[in-house]
Amino acid sequence: MTVTVKRGETTKDFKLTRKQIQLPVVTSGLVQPTVGYIRLTDFSSDAGTKFAAQLGDLVKKGAKSLVIDLRDNPGGCLQAPRRSPSSSCKAEC
């Protein structure tokens, strides 16, 4: 796709390429030596799997408690919240 921008009497063409991008739906880290933090930005179909993987990594790093951040999460796949914390916490916490 080409976009033409006109400024005054000058025009310039920009060639744009559309691509699909993947934004991370789960990010995590330790906020203190034993406190894990997981941010879930969207309930996508694979959010539960990614949540479980991040939780496992945090437990391996020494997390004994967890902060789950759902702020500004617009929702998404209705089954994902059911699969996220509950399936992981029984085995890991």
C-alpha positions as CSV (number, residue, x, y, z in Angstrom):
1,M,0.0,0.0,0.0
2,T,1.3,3.5,-0.8
3,V,0.4,6.6,1.3
4,T,1.0,10.0,-0.2
5,V,1.6,12.9,2.1
6,K,1.3,16.4,0.9
7,R,3.0,19.3,2.8
8,G,2.6,22.6,1.1
9,E,3.5,22.1,-2.6
10,T,5.6,19.0,-1.9
11,T,4.3,15.5,-2.0
12,K,6.0,12.3,-0.8
13,D,5.0,8.7,-1.2
14,F,5.5,6.1,1.5
15,K,5.3,2.4,0.8
16,L,3.7,0.5,3.7
17,T,3.7,-3.2,4.3
18,R,1.0,-4.7,6.4
19,K,2.1,-7.5,8.8
20,Q,0.4,-9.3,11.6
21,I,2.1,-8.7,14.9
22,Q,2.1,-10.7,18.1
23,L,1.8,-8.7,21.4
24,P,2.7,-10.5,24.6
25,V,-0.5,-11.4,26.5
26,V,1.4,-12.5,29.6
27,T,4.4,-10.8,31.2
28,S,6.0,-11.6,34.5
29,G,8.8,-11.0,36.9
30,L,9.8,-10.9,40.6
31,V,9.0,-7.7,42.3
32,Q,10.7,-8.9,45.5
33,P,12.7,-12.1,46.1
34,T,9.6,-14.1,47.0
35,V,6.8,-12.1,45.3
36,G,6.0,-12.8,41.7
37,Y,4.1,-10.5,39.4
38,I,2.1,-11.6,36.3
39,R,0.3,-9.2,34.0
40,L,-2.4,-10.7,31.8
41,T,-3.3,-8.1,29.1
42,D,-5.8,-10.2,27.2
43,F,-7.7,-13.5,27.6
44,S,-6.6,-15.0,24.3
45,S,-7.0,-18.7,23.6
46,D,-3.5,-19.5,24.7
47,A,-3.4,-17.2,27.7
48,G,-3.9,-20.1,30.2
49,T,-0.9,-22.0,28.8
50,K,1.3,-18.9,28.8
51,F,0.1,-18.0,32.3
52,A,1.0,-21.5,33.6
53,A,4.5,-21.3,32.0
54,Q,5.2,-17.9,33.5
55,L,3.9,-19.1,36.9
56,G,6.2,-22.1,36.8
57,D,9.2,-19.9,36.0
58,L,8.4,-17.6,38.9
59,V,8.0,-20.5,41.3
60,K,11.4,-21.9,40.2
61,K,12.9,-18.4,40.8
62,G,11.6,-18.5,44.4
63,A,8.1,-16.9,44.3
64,K,6.0,-17.8,47.3
65,S,3.2,-15.3,46.6
66,L,1.8,-13.8,43.5
67,V,0.3,-10.5,42.2
68,I,-2.0,-11.0,39.2
69,D,-2.5,-7.8,37.3
70,L,-5.6,-7.7,35.1
71,R,-5.8,-3.9,34.8
72,D,-7.0,-2.7,31.4
73,N,-7.7,-6.2,30.3
74,P,-10.5,-5.9,27.7
75,G,-11.4,-9.6,27.9
76,G,-11.4,-12.0,25.1
77,C,-11.7,-15.8,25.1
78,L,-14.3,-16.6,27.8
79,Q,-12.7,-20.0,28.7
80,A,-9.2,-18.5,29.2
81,P,-9.8,-17.1,32.7
82,R,-11.0,-20.5,33.9
83,R,-7.9,-22.2,32.6
84,S,-5.4,-19.6,33.8
85,P,-4.8,-19.3,37.6
86,S,-7.0,-22.2,38.9
87,S,-5.4,-25.0,36.9
88,S,-1.9,-23.7,37.7
89,C,-2.2,-22.8,41.3
90,K,-3.4,-26.1,42.5
91,A,-0.3,-27.8,41.3
92,E,2.2,-25.0,41.9
93,C,1.2,-23.0,45.0
